[in-house]
């Protein structure tokens, strides 16, 4: 982990007390990009009081937390969902600011020293040979001189809603003229873990995350506005072809729903463990995978903009580990596939 906290130079519109943009080097941008690699369960665990602006996600997390261990098929079932491992986890330890503080990654291998040579971040998971993985192993990757995802000495401009672009006078002037601001102030900010966690939480609820965190505005109003916006939204997913329908027939899950006909509202649903596995599996999805699968229209503006920024050709040359980031954002990584296997026993 880098010993020096990253610095931000904020350009602020004094008339509205709002951040127009920030300028920073790769260390800070690496931190923002790491948000896309975090599974939803990890994001909930890092937010204050395990509370995001999304009640269903919060309830899902709390349900796993409150469920008795006897319901889980494998020993570390809860840990798999509440703090799931993820593709870029080891690399993210080398961020200038580690979101998970002083957490040390511990890995385990087969207690019988078999020939499979596999390891797990969870104690007492079952090896392919049938024995428990309980022997600690040290797996480490040296921190490089360059960044985690980005390389070089290039500086970047970050807008209030997390659009990232290479820093240039032309880009800065375009943002300033586009917002028709003239009364500007520059302010230098040192970013620590508390600020990074505040940015993560604010970016879930607001399209002005930098302003919310660094200009000391409360984000409660933004959360209320987001809830109202979400309540009024009607998502329009792309139609699925008949061929896809035919291929998916064997994977259908049957559930029984109880409806209040007067209110036209579902009261609750009953199902076997397959549907519960499906819902709990959402906690293992990387946030970038969610954005990808919703065609970059997740309704979380900051995350949509971060994802779009990764795809921009003008910063492609700055990526040190593009393959790692692509894997972390993919919807079908080996880790996610493993976590999506049956976790809960049918009682």
KOLKENU-698403 format. One record per residue (C-alpha): x, y, z. Coordinates in steps of 0.02 Angstrom, whole numbers, plus 32768, in hexadecimal, padded with zeros to 4 digits. Last residue first. Layout:
N
<site><c1>X</c1><c2>Y</c2><c3>Z</c3></site>
...
//
This chain:
347
<site><c1>7938</c1><c2>7AA2</c2><c3>80F6</c3></site>
<site><c1>797C</c1><c2>7AB3</c2><c3>8047</c3></site>
<site><c1>7A32</c1><c2>7AD8</c2><c3>8064</c3></site>
<site><c1>7A76</c1><c2>7B83</c2><c3>803B</c3></site>
<site><c1>7B12</c1><c2>7BA7</c2><c3>7FDA</c3></site>
<site><c1>7AF0</c1><c2>7B5B</c2><c3>7F30</c3></site>
<site><c1>7B6D</c1><c2>7B9A</c2><c3>7EB2</c3></site>
<site><c1>7B6D</c1><c2>7C54</c2><c3>7E8C</c3></site>
<site><c1>7C08</c1><c2>7C6E</c2><c3>7EF4</c3></site>
<site><c1>7C6F</c1><c2>7BFF</c2><c3>7E83</c3></site>
<site><c1>7C32</c1><c2>7C55</c2><c3>7DE5</c3></site>
<site><c1>7C59</c1><c2>7CFD</c2><c3>7E33</c3></site>
<site><c1>7D0A</c1><c2>7CC7</c2><c3>7E5A</c3></site>
<site><c1>7D29</c1><c2>7C7E</c2><c3>7DAE</c3></site>
<site><c1>7CF1</c1><c2>7D1F</c2><c3>7D5D</c3></site>
<site><c1>7C4E</c1><c2>7D23</c2><c3>7CFA</c3></site>
<site><c1>7C08</c1><c2>7DD3</c2><c3>7D0B</c3></site>
<site><c1>7CA7</c1><c2>7E2C</c2><c3>7CDA</c3></site>
<site><c1>7CDC</c1><c2>7ECA</c2><c3>7D37</c3></site>
<site><c1>7D6B</c1><c2>7E77</c2><c3>7D94</c3></site>
<site><c1>7DA2</c1><c2>7E1E</c2><c3>7CF7</c3></site>
<site><c1>7DA3</c1><c2>7EC1</c2><c3>7C97</c3></site>
<site><c1>7E05</c1><c2>7F13</c2><c3>7D23</c3></site>
<site><c1>7E85</c1><c2>7E88</c2><c3>7D23</c3></site>
<site><c1>7E94</c1><c2>7E8D</c2><c3>7C66</c3></site>
<site><c1>7EAC</c1><c2>7F49</c2><c3>7C6C</c3></site>
<site><c1>7F3E</c1><c2>7F38</c2><c3>7CE3</c3></site>
<site><c1>7FB2</c1><c2>7FCB</c2><c3>7CC2</c3></site>
<site><c1>7F2E</c1><c2>8038</c2><c3>7C73</c3></site>
<site><c1>7F6A</c1><c2>80E3</c2><c3>7C3B</c3></site>
<site><c1>7F63</c1><c2>80B6</c2><c3>7B82</c3></site>
<site><c1>7EA6</c1><c2>80A0</c2><c3>7B8F</c3></site>
<site><c1>7E8F</c1><c2>8152</c2><c3>7BCF</c3></site>
<site><c1>7E5E</c1><c2>81A4</c2><c3>7B2A</c3></site>
<site><c1>7E06</c1><c2>8105</c2><c3>7AEE</c3></site>
<site><c1>7D7A</c1><c2>8119</c2><c3>7B6E</c3></site>
<site><c1>7D3A</c1><c2>8072</c2><c3>7BAF</c3></site>
<site><c1>7D74</c1><c2>808E</c2><c3>7C62</c3></site>
<site><c1>7D1C</c1><c2>8137</c2><c3>7C61</c3></site>
<site><c1>7C76</c1><c2>80E3</c2><c3>7C38</c3></site>
<site><c1>7C87</c1><c2>8076</c2><c3>7CD3</c3></site>
<site><c1>7CAD</c1><c2>810C</c2><c3>7D41</c3></site>
<site><c1>7C1B</c1><c2>816B</c2><c3>7CF4</c3></site>
<site><c1>7BA0</c1><c2>80DD</c2><c3>7D18</c3></site>
<site><c1>7BE4</c1><c2>80D2</c2><c3>7DC9</c3></site>
<site><c1>7BCD</c1><c2>818D</c2><c3>7DE8</c3></site>
<site><c1>7B1F</c1><c2>818F</c2><c3>7D9B</c3></site>
<site><c1>7AD2</c1><c2>80FF</c2><c3>7DFA</c3></site>
<site><c1>7A39</c1><c2>80E6</c2><c3>7D8A</c3></site>
<site><c1>7A85</c1><c2>8040</c2><c3>7D51</c3></site>
<site><c1>7A88</c1><c2>8078</c2><c3>7C9B</c3></site>
<site><c1>7B32</c1><c2>8039</c2><c3>7C63</c3></site>
<site><c1>7ADC</c1><c2>7FAD</c2><c3>7C01</c3></site>
<site><c1>7A8D</c1><c2>7F64</c2><c3>7C9F</c3></site>
<site><c1>7B02</c1><c2>7ECE</c2><c3>7C95</c3></site>
<site><c1>7B9A</c1><c2>7F40</c2><c3>7C90</c3></site>
<site><c1>7B62</c1><c2>7FAB</c2><c3>7D23</c3></site>
<site><c1>7B42</c1><c2>7F0E</c2><c3>7D8B</c3></site>
<site><c1>7BEB</c1><c2>7EC6</c2><c3>7D57</c3></site>
<site><c1>7C3D</c1><c2>7F68</c2><c3>7D8F</c3></site>
<site><c1>7BEC</c1><c2>7F53</c2><c3>7E39</c3></site>
<site><c1>7C3E</c1><c2>7EA9</c2><c3>7E4A</c3></site>
<site><c1>7BB8</c1><c2>7E24</c2><c3>7E69</c3></site>
<site><c1>7BCF</c1><c2>7DBF</c2><c3>7F09</c3></site>
<site><c1>7B3B</c1><c2>7E0C</c2><c3>7F65</c3></site>
<site><c1>7ACA</c1><c2>7DDF</c2><c3>7ED3</c3></site>
<site><c1>7AEB</c1><c2>7D28</c2><c3>7EFD</c3></site>
<site><c1>7A78</c1><c2>7D3A</c2><c3>7F92</c3></site>
<site><c1>79E7</c1><c2>7D56</c2><c3>7F1B</c3></site>
<site><c1>7A10</c1><c2>7CC0</c2><c3>7EAD</c3></site>
<site><c1>7A33</c1><c2>7C4E</c2><c3>7F40</c3></site>
<site><c1>798B</c1><c2>7C80</c2><c3>7F8C</c3></site>
<site><c1>7938</c1><c2>7C52</c2><c3>7EE6</c3></site>
<site><c1>798C</c1><c2>7BA9</c2><c3>7EE2</c3></site>
<site><c1>796C</c1><c2>7B85</c2><c3>7F9B</c3></site>
<site><c1>78B3</c1><c2>7B63</c2><c3>7F82</c3></site>
<site><c1>7831</c1><c2>7BE9</c2><c3>7F6C</c3></site>
<site><c1>77AD</c1><c2>7C51</c2><c3>7FC5</c3></site>
<site><c1>778A</c1><c2>7D07</c2><c3>7F9F</c3></site>
<site><c1>774A</c1><c2>7D98</c2><c3>8006</c3></site>
<site><c1>76C8</c1><c2>7E22</c2><c3>800A</c3></site>
<site><c1>76CB</c1><c2>7E49</c2><c3>7F4F</c3></site>
<site><c1>7663</c1><c2>7EE5</c2><c3>7F2D</c3></site>
<site><c1>75C7</c1><c2>7F06</c2><c3>7EC8</c3></site>
<site><c1>7583</c1><c2>7F69</c2><c3>7F5C</c3></site>
<site><c1>74DA</c1><c2>7F12</c2><c3>7F58</c3></site>
<site><c1>7521</c1><c2>7E72</c2><c3>7F10</c3></site>
<site><c1>759F</c1><c2>7E5F</c2><c3>7F9D</c3></site>
<site><c1>760D</c1><c2>7DDD</c2><c3>7F4B</c3></site>
<site><c1>765F</c1><c2>7D3F</c2><c3>7F8F</c3></site>
<site><c1>76E8</c1><c2>7D00</c2><c3>7F1A</c3></site>
<site><c1>771B</c1><c2>7C4C</c2><c3>7EFA</c3></site>
<site><c1>77C2</c1><c2>7C35</c2><c3>7EA6</c3></site>
<site><c1>77FC</c1><c2>7BC6</c2><c3>7E18</c3></site>
<site><c1>78AF</c1><c2>7BD7</c2><c3>7DD9</c3></site>
<site><c1>78D1</c1><c2>7BC8</c2><c3>7D1F</c3></site>
<site><c1>7978</c1><c2>7B80</c2><c3>7CEA</c3></site>
<site><c1>7936</c1><c2>7AFE</c2><c3>7C70</c3></site>
<site><c1>78D6</c1><c2>7B82</c2><c3>7C11</c3></site>
<site><c1>7972</c1><c2>7BEB</c2><c3>7BF8</c3></site>
<site><c1>79A4</c1><c2>7BAA</c2><c3>7B4E</c3></site>
<site><c1>78F6</c1><c2>7BBE</c2><c3>7B09</c3></site>
<site><c1>78E8</c1><c2>7C70</c2><c3>7B47</c3></site>
<site><c1>7992</c1><c2>7C9A</c2><c3>7B00</c3></site>
<site><c1>7959</c1><c2>7C5A</c2><c3>7A56</c3></site>
<site><c1>78BA</c1><c2>7CBF</c2><c3>7A65</c3></site>
<site><c1>7922</c1><c2>7D5B</c2><c3>7A76</c3></site>
<site><c1>7920</c1><c2>7DBE</c2><c3>7B16</c3></site>
<site><c1>78DA</c1><c2>7E6D</c2><c3>7B10</c3></site>
<site><c1>794D</c1><c2>7EF5</c2><c3>7B55</c3></site>
<site><c1>7920</c1><c2>7F2B</c2><c3>7C04</c3></site>
<site><c1>78AF</c1><c2>7FC2</c2><c3>7C1A</c3></site>
<site><c1>78B9</c1><c2>7FF8</c2><c3>7CCF</c3></site>
<site><c1>7828</c1><c2>805D</c2><c3>7D11</c3></site>
<site><c1>7865</c1><c2>80E1</c2><c3>7D8A</c3></site>
<site><c1>77F5</c1><c2>8141</c2><c3>7E03</c3></site>
<site><c1>782D</c1><c2>80E8</c2><c3>7EA1</c3></site>
<site><c1>78E3</c1><c2>80F9</c2><c3>7E6B</c3></site>
<site><c1>78D2</c1><c2>81B6</c2><c3>7E5A</c3></site>
<site><c1>787E</c1><c2>81C8</c2><c3>7F03</c3></site>
<site><c1>7907</c1><c2>815E</c2><c3>7F53</c3></site>
<site><c1>798B</c1><c2>81C7</c2><c3>7EF9</c3></site>
<site><c1>793F</c1><c2>826A</c2><c3>7F37</c3></site>
<site><c1>793F</c1><c2>822A</c2><c3>7FE9</c3></site>
<site><c1>79F4</c1><c2>81F5</c2><c3>7FD8</c3></site>
<site><c1>7A26</c1><c2>829D</c2><c3>7F8F</c3></site>
<site><c1>79D0</c1><c2>82F5</c2><c3>801F</c3></site>
<site><c1>7A32</c1><c2>828C</c2><c3>809B</c3></site>
<site><c1>7AD7</c1><c2>82B3</c2><c3>8045</c3></site>
<site><c1>7B0C</c1><c2>833C</c2><c3>80BE</c3></site>
<site><c1>7B82</c1><c2>83BB</c2><c3>8071</c3></site>
<site><c1>7C33</c1><c2>83C6</c2><c3>80B3</c3></site>
<site><c1>7C82</c1><c2>840E</c2><c3>8016</c3></site>
<site><c1>7CF5</c1><c2>8376</c2><c3>800C</c3></site>
<site><c1>7C7A</c1><c2>82E6</c2><c3>801C</c3></site>
<site><c1>7BD9</c1><c2>8324</c2><c3>7FCD</c3></site>
<site><c1>7C35</c1><c2>838D</c2><c3>7F4C</c3></site>
<site><c1>7C9F</c1><c2>82FB</c2><c3>7F12</c3></site>
<site><c1>7C07</c1><c2>8288</c2><c3>7F0A</c3></site>
<site><c1>7B9A</c1><c2>82F8</c2><c3>7EA0</c3></site>
<site><c1>7B30</c1><c2>8278</c2><c3>7E42</c3></site>
<site><c1>7AEE</c1><c2>8235</c2><c3>7EE7</c3></site>
<site><c1>7AB7</c1><c2>8198</c2><c3>7F40</c3></site>
<site><c1>7B36</c1><c2>8110</c2><c3>7F19</c3></site>
<site><c1>7BC1</c1><c2>8190</c2><c3>7EFF</c3></site>
<site><c1>7BA5</c1><c2>81D0</c2><c3>7FB0</c3></site>
<site><c1>7BCC</c1><c2>8128</c2><c3>7FFE</c3></site>
<site><c1>7C6C</c1><c2>810C</c2><c3>7F9B</c3></site>
<site><c1>7CA2</c1><c2>81C1</c2><c3>7FB0</c3></site>
<site><c1>7C89</c1><c2>81B5</c2><c3>806D</c3></site>
<site><c1>7CF1</c1><c2>8116</c2><c3>806F</c3></site>
<site><c1>7D7B</c1><c2>8171</c2><c3>8011</c3></site>
<site><c1>7D72</c1><c2>8207</c2><c3>8085</c3></site>
<site><c1>7D80</c1><c2>819A</c2><c3>8120</c3></site>
<site><c1>7E12</c1><c2>813B</c2><c3>80D2</c3></site>
<site><c1>7E79</c1><c2>81D6</c2><c3>80B0</c3></site>
<site><c1>7E7A</c1><c2>825A</c2><c3>8027</c3></site>
<site><c1>7EDF</c1><c2>82FA</c2><c3>803A</c3></site>
<site><c1>7E86</c1><c2>838F</c2><c3>7FED</c3></site>
<site><c1>7EC8</c1><c2>8426</c2><c3>7F8E</c3></site>
<site><c1>7E4A</c1><c2>84B1</c2><c3>7F68</c3></site>
<site><c1>7E37</c1><c2>851A</c2><c3>7ECD</c3></site>
<site><c1>7DB2</c1><c2>85A1</c2><c3>7EC2</c3></site>
<site><c1>7D46</c1><c2>85D8</c2><c3>7E31</c3></site>
<site><c1>7CCD</c1><c2>8667</c2><c3>7E15</c3></site>
<site><c1>7CB5</c1><c2>8654</c2><c3>7D59</c3></site>
<site><c1>7C38</c1><c2>85C8</c2><c3>7D3D</c3></site>
<site><c1>7BD4</c1><c2>85A6</c2><c3>7C9E</c3></site>
<site><c1>7BCA</c1><c2>84EA</c2><c3>7CBF</c3></site>
<site><c1>7C04</c1><c2>84BD</c2><c3>7C0F</c3></site>
<site><c1>7C85</c1><c2>8548</c2><c3>7C13</c3></site>
<site><c1>7CD9</c1><c2>84FC</c2><c3>7CAD</c3></site>
<site><c1>7CD2</c1><c2>844A</c2><c3>7C6B</c3></site>
<site><c1>7D19</c1><c2>847E</c2><c3>7BC2</c3></site>
<site><c1>7DA0</c1><c2>84E5</c2><c3>7C15</c3></site>
<site><c1>7DDB</c1><c2>844F</c2><c3>7C7A</c3></site>
<site><c1>7DDE</c1><c2>83DC</c2><c3>7BE2</c3></site>
<site><c1>7E40</c1><c2>845B</c2><c3>7B7A</c3></site>
<site><c1>7EBC</c1><c2>847C</c2><c3>7C06</c3></site>
<site><c1>7EE0</c1><c2>83C2</c2><c3>7C0F</c3></site>
<site><c1>7ECA</c1><c2>8335</c2><c3>7C8B</c3></site>
<site><c1>7E9E</c1><c2>828C</c2><c3>7C3F</c3></site>
<site><c1>7DE7</c1><c2>8261</c2><c3>7C5D</c3></site>
<site><c1>7D7D</c1><c2>8216</c2><c3>7CE8</c3></site>
<site><c1>7CC1</c1><c2>8230</c2><c3>7CFC</c3></site>
<site><c1>7CA2</c1><c2>8217</c2><c3>7DB5</c3></site>
<site><c1>7C04</c1><c2>827E</c2><c3>7DD6</c3></site>
<site><c1>7C5F</c1><c2>8317</c2><c3>7E19</c3></site>
<site><c1>7CD7</c1><c2>830C</c2><c3>7D87</c3></site>
<site><c1>7D81</c1><c2>82B9</c2><c3>7D8F</c3></site>
<site><c1>7E15</c1><c2>8301</c2><c3>7D2D</c3></site>
<site><c1>7EAE</c1><c2>8293</c2><c3>7D1F</c3></site>
<site><c1>7F69</c1><c2>829E</c2><c3>7D2F</c3></site>
<site><c1>7FE6</c1><c2>8230</c2><c3>7CD1</c3></site>
<site><c1>8081</c1><c2>81F7</c2><c3>7D2C</c3></site>
<site><c1>8080</c1><c2>8146</c2><c3>7CE7</c3></site>
<site><c1>8011</c1><c2>80B2</c2><c3>7D0F</c3></site>
<site><c1>7F5D</c1><c2>808D</c2><c3>7D38</c3></site>
<site><c1>7F08</c1><c2>7FF4</c2><c3>7D84</c3></site>
<site><c1>7F6E</c1><c2>7FDC</c2><c3>7E23</c3></site>
<site><c1>7FEA</c1><c2>8069</c2><c3>7E0E</c3></site>
<site><c1>80A2</c1><c2>8068</c2><c3>7DDF</c3></site>
<site><c1>8133</c1><c2>8039</c2><c3>7E4D</c3></site>
<site><c1>80E8</c1><c2>7F8D</c2><c3>7E5F</c3></site>
<site><c1>80A3</c1><c2>7F44</c2><c3>7F00</c3></site>
<site><c1>80DF</c1><c2>7E92</c2><c3>7F11</c3></site>
<site><c1>805C</c1><c2>7E0B</c2><c3>7F04</c3></site>
<site><c1>803C</c1><c2>7D9D</c2><c3>7F99</c3></site>
<site><c1>7FFE</c1><c2>7CEF</c2><c3>7FBE</c3></site>
<site><c1>8030</c1><c2>7CA8</c2><c3>8067</c3></site>
<site><c1>7FDE</c1><c2>7C04</c2><c3>8092</c3></site>
<site><c1>7F79</c1><c2>7BD1</c2><c3>812A</c3></site>
<site><c1>7F44</c1><c2>7B1C</c2><c3>8139</c3></site>
<site><c1>7E89</c1><c2>7B06</c2><c3>8153</c3></site>
<site><c1>7E43</c1><c2>7AD1</c2><c3>80AB</c3></site>
<site><c1>7DD4</c1><c2>7A40</c2><c3>80DC</c3></site>
<site><c1>7DE8</c1><c2>7996</c2><c3>8087</c3></site>
<site><c1>7D7B</c1><c2>795A</c2><c3>7FF8</c3></site>
<site><c1>7E02</c1><c2>7950</c2><c3>7F71</c3></site>
<site><c1>7DB9</c1><c2>79E8</c2><c3>7F19</c3></site>
<site><c1>7DD5</c1><c2>7A49</c2><c3>7FBC</c3></site>
<site><c1>7D44</c1><c2>7A74</c2><c3>802E</c3></site>
<site><c1>7D41</c1><c2>7B1F</c2><c3>8080</c3></site>
<site><c1>7D87</c1><c2>7B19</c2><c3>812F</c3></site>
<site><c1>7DC6</c1><c2>7BCD</c2><c3>813A</c3></site>
<site><c1>7D97</c1><c2>7C44</c2><c3>80AE</c3></site>
<site><c1>7E14</c1><c2>7CA1</c2><c3>803F</c3></site>
<site><c1>7E28</c1><c2>7C00</c2><c3>7FDA</c3></site>
<site><c1>7EB8</c1><c2>7BA0</c2><c3>7F90</c3></site>
<site><c1>7ED4</c1><c2>7B1D</c2><c3>7F09</c3></site>
<site><c1>7F6B</c1><c2>7AAC</c2><c3>7EF1</c3></site>
<site><c1>7F08</c1><c2>7A14</c2><c3>7EB6</c3></site>
<site><c1>7F95</c1><c2>799D</c2><c3>7EE5</c3></site>
<site><c1>7F64</c1><c2>7984</c2><c3>7F9B</c3></site>
<site><c1>7FB6</c1><c2>79D4</c2><c3>8033</c3></site>
<site><c1>7F37</c1><c2>7981</c2><c3>80A7</c3></site>
<site><c1>7F03</c1><c2>7A24</c2><c3>80FB</c3></site>
<site><c1>7EDA</c1><c2>7A6B</c2><c3>8050</c3></site>
<site><c1>7F00</c1><c2>7B23</c2><c3>803B</c3></site>
<site><c1>7ED1</c1><c2>7BC0</c2><c3>8098</c3></site>
<site><c1>7EE3</c1><c2>7C7A</c2><c3>8076</c3></site>
<site><c1>7EEB</c1><c2>7D10</c2><c3>80E9</c3></site>
<site><c1>7ED4</c1><c2>7DC1</c2><c3>80A9</c3></site>
<site><c1>7F00</c1><c2>7E41</c2><c3>812C</c3></site>
<site><c1>7E83</c1><c2>7ECC</c2><c3>8152</c3></site>
<site><c1>7EDC</c1><c2>7F6A</c2><c3>8188</c3></site>
<site><c1>7E5C</c1><c2>7FDF</c2><c3>813C</c3></site>
<site><c1>7DDF</c1><c2>7F91</c2><c3>80C5</c3></site>
<site><c1>7DDA</c1><c2>8024</c2><c3>804E</c3></site>
<site><c1>7E96</c1><c2>8022</c2><c3>803C</c3></site>
<site><c1>7ED7</c1><c2>80CF</c2><c3>8012</c3></site>
<site><c1>7F6A</c1><c2>80DC</c2><c3>7F9A</c3></site>
<site><c1>7F2D</c1><c2>8038</c2><c3>7F52</c3></site>
<site><c1>7FA0</c1><c2>7FA3</c2><c3>7F6C</c3></site>
<site><c1>7F1F</c1><c2>7F38</c2><c3>7FC6</c3></site>
<site><c1>7EB5</c1><c2>7F50</c2><c3>7F29</c3></site>
<site><c1>7F29</c1><c2>7ED9</c2><c3>7ECC</c3></site>
<site><c1>7EF9</c1><c2>7E48</c2><c3>7F3E</c3></site>
<site><c1>7E3F</c1><c2>7E69</c2><c3>7F2E</c3></site>
<site><c1>7E3D</c1><c2>7E7F</c2><c3>7E71</c3></site>
<site><c1>7DD5</c1><c2>7DE4</c2><c3>7E49</c3></site>
<site><c1>7D65</c1><c2>7DE4</c2><c3>7EE1</c3></site>
<site><c1>7D51</c1><c2>7D91</c2><c3>7F8A</c3></site>
<site><c1>7CA4</c1><c2>7D9F</c2><c3>7FD5</c3></site>
<site><c1>7C8E</c1><c2>7DF9</c2><c3>807B</c3></site>
<site><c1>7BD6</c1><c2>7DDF</c2><c3>80A8</c3></site>
<site><c1>7BB4</c1><c2>7D57</c2><c3>8027</c3></site>
<site><c1>7C47</c1><c2>7CE0</c2><c3>8032</c3></site>
<site><c1>7C59</c1><c2>7D0E</c2><c3>80E9</c3></site>
<site><c1>7BA9</c1><c2>7CCC</c2><c3>810C</c3></site>
<site><c1>7BCA</c1><c2>7C25</c2><c3>80B9</c3></site>
<site><c1>7C70</c1><c2>7C07</c2><c3>8112</c3></site>
<site><c1>7C3D</c1><c2>7B56</c2><c3>8145</c3></site>
<site><c1>7BE3</c1><c2>7B1B</c2><c3>80AA</c3></site>
<site><c1>7B2C</c1><c2>7AF3</c2><c3>8090</c3></site>
<site><c1>7AEC</c1><c2>7B84</c2><c3>80F6</c3></site>
<site><c1>7A49</c1><c2>7B75</c2><c3>8155</c3></site>
<site><c1>7A9F</c1><c2>7B39</c2><c3>81F4</c3></site>
<site><c1>7AFE</c1><c2>7BDE</c2><c3>8200</c3></site>
<site><c1>7A60</c1><c2>7C38</c2><c3>8236</c3></site>
<site><c1>7A27</c1><c2>7CC8</c2><c3>81C7</c3></site>
<site><c1>7A3C</c1><c2>7D75</c2><c3>8212</c3></site>
<site><c1>7AD1</c1><c2>7DAC</c2><c3>81A8</c3></site>
<site><c1>7A89</c1><c2>7D61</c2><c3>810A</c3></site>
<site><c1>79E5</c1><c2>7DBD</c2><c3>8127</c3></site>
<site><c1>7A42</c1><c2>7E5D</c2><c3>8151</c3></site>
<site><c1>7A9A</c1><c2>7E5B</c2><c3>80A9</c3></site>
<site><c1>79F8</c1><c2>7E3B</c2><c3>804B</c3></site>
<site><c1>79A1</c1><c2>7EC4</c2><c3>80AE</c3></site>
<site><c1>7A29</c1><c2>7F41</c2><c3>8081</c3></site>
<site><c1>7A20</c1><c2>7F10</c2><c3>7FCA</c3></site>
<site><c1>7963</c1><c2>7F21</c2><c3>7FC9</c3></site>
<site><c1>796C</c1><c2>7FC9</c2><c3>8023</c3></site>
<site><c1>79E0</c1><c2>801B</c2><c3>7FA3</c3></site>
<site><c1>7A2B</c1><c2>80C0</c2><c3>7FDF</c3></site>
<site><c1>7AB4</c1><c2>805B</c2><c3>8036</c3></site>
<site><c1>7AB7</c1><c2>802E</c2><c3>80EF</c3></site>
<site><c1>7B31</c1><c2>7FB9</c2><c3>8143</c3></site>
<site><c1>7B32</c1><c2>8033</c2><c3>81D8</c3></site>
<site><c1>7BA8</c1><c2>80A3</c2><c3>8174</c3></site>
<site><c1>7BDA</c1><c2>8053</c2><c3>80D1</c3></site>
<site><c1>7C6A</c1><c2>7FD7</c2><c3>80C6</c3></site>
<site><c1>7C01</c1><c2>7F3A</c2><c3>80E2</c3></site>
<site><c1>7B83</c1><c2>7F71</c2><c3>805E</c3></site>
<site><c1>7C0F</c1><c2>7F88</c2><c3>7FDF</c3></site>
<site><c1>7C56</c1><c2>7EDD</c2><c3>8009</c3></site>
<site><c1>7BAE</c1><c2>7E8A</c2><c3>7FEB</c3></site>
<site><c1>7B9D</c1><c2>7EE6</c2><c3>7F44</c3></site>
<site><c1>7C43</c1><c2>7EA0</c2><c3>7F09</c3></site>
<site><c1>7CCE</c1><c2>7F22</c2><c3>7EF4</c3></site>
<site><c1>7D24</c1><c2>7F2A</c2><c3>7E4B</c3></site>
<site><c1>7CCD</c1><c2>7FC9</c2><c3>7E11</c3></site>
<site><c1>7CFF</c1><c2>8027</c2><c3>7EAF</c3></site>
<site><c1>7DB4</c1><c2>7FFD</c2><c3>7E84</c3></site>
<site><c1>7DA9</c1><c2>807B</c2><c3>7DF6</c3></site>
<site><c1>7D93</c1><c2>8107</c2><c3>7E76</c3></site>
<site><c1>7E2D</c1><c2>80CF</c2><c3>7ED6</c3></site>
<site><c1>7E95</c1><c2>80C1</c2><c3>7E37</c3></site>
<site><c1>7E5E</c1><c2>8173</c2><c3>7E0C</c3></site>
<site><c1>7EA9</c1><c2>81B0</c2><c3>7EB1</c3></site>
<site><c1>7F52</c1><c2>815D</c2><c3>7E93</c3></site>
<site><c1>7F51</c1><c2>818A</c2><c3>7DD9</c3></site>
<site><c1>7F69</c1><c2>8244</c2><c3>7DF6</c3></site>
<site><c1>7EE6</c1><c2>82C4</c2><c3>7E27</c3></site>
<site><c1>7E80</c1><c2>8356</c2><c3>7DE5</c3></site>
<site><c1>7DD1</c1><c2>8377</c2><c3>7E26</c3></site>
<site><c1>7D3C</c1><c2>83BF</c2><c3>7DCA</c3></site>
<site><c1>7CB3</c1><c2>8441</c2><c3>7DD9</c3></site>
<site><c1>7C9E</c1><c2>8424</c2><c3>7E93</c3></site>
<site><c1>7C09</c1><c2>8483</c2><c3>7ED9</c3></site>
<site><c1>7BFA</c1><c2>8518</c2><c3>7F4D</c3></site>
<site><c1>7B78</c1><c2>8564</c2><c3>7ED7</c3></site>
<site><c1>7BCA</c1><c2>8610</c2><c3>7EC3</c3></site>
<site><c1>7C74</c1><c2>85CE</c2><c3>7EF6</c3></site>
<site><c1>7C7F</c1><c2>8555</c2><c3>7E64</c3></site>
<site><c1>7D09</c1><c2>84E4</c2><c3>7EA1</c3></site>
<site><c1>7DA3</c1><c2>849D</c2><c3>7E4B</c3></site>
<site><c1>7DE4</c1><c2>8414</c2><c3>7EBD</c3></site>
<site><c1>7E9B</c1><c2>83E0</c2><c3>7EBD</c3></site>
<site><c1>7EA4</c1><c2>8332</c2><c3>7F05</c3></site>
<site><c1>7F36</c1><c2>82E3</c2><c3>7F61</c3></site>
<site><c1>7F55</c1><c2>822B</c2><c3>7F7C</c3></site>
<site><c1>7F8E</c1><c2>81EA</c2><c3>8025</c3></site>
<site><c1>8045</c1><c2>81BA</c2><c3>802D</c3></site>
<site><c1>8076</c1><c2>8110</c2><c3>8071</c3></site>
<site><c1>8042</c1><c2>80AE</c2><c3>7FD9</c3></site>
<site><c1>8000</c1><c2>8000</c2><c3>8000</c3></site>
//
